[in-house]
Amino acid sequence: MDRLFLEIPSINRKKEALDYLAENVKYNSLLNGTGGMSMCLNGATYEEWLLELEKKMI
């Protein structure tokens, strides 16, 4: 059985996060529960998305 865990997004997992985003787009999946990661589809960089997340967590 696979183990799942939650983690705070960080620059360390940028590649995996963007791969996840690309896979969701490829299969026309909804991006619910990604903390606004869809802003990366609208021209924002991954780093800009992380900054927005940080603002929301303060």
ZIHUZI-V376155 format. One record per backbone hydrogen bond with DSSP energy under -0.5 kcal/mol. NH is the residue of the N-H (numbers start at 0). CO is the residue of the C=O. Records with the same first field share a line. If there is no record, write none. Layout:
BEGIN
NH = CO  CO
END
This chain:
BEGIN
12 = 9
13 = 10
16 = 12
17 = 13
18 = 14
19 = 15
20 = 16
21 = 17
22 = 18
23 = 19
24 = 20
25 = 21
26 = 22
27 = 24
28 = 23
33 = 30
36 = 33
38 = 35
39 = 36
40 = 37
41 = 38
42 = 39
43 = 38
48 = 44
49 = 45
50 = 46
51 = 47
52 = 48
53 = 49
54 = 50
55 = 51
56 = 52
57 = 53  54
END
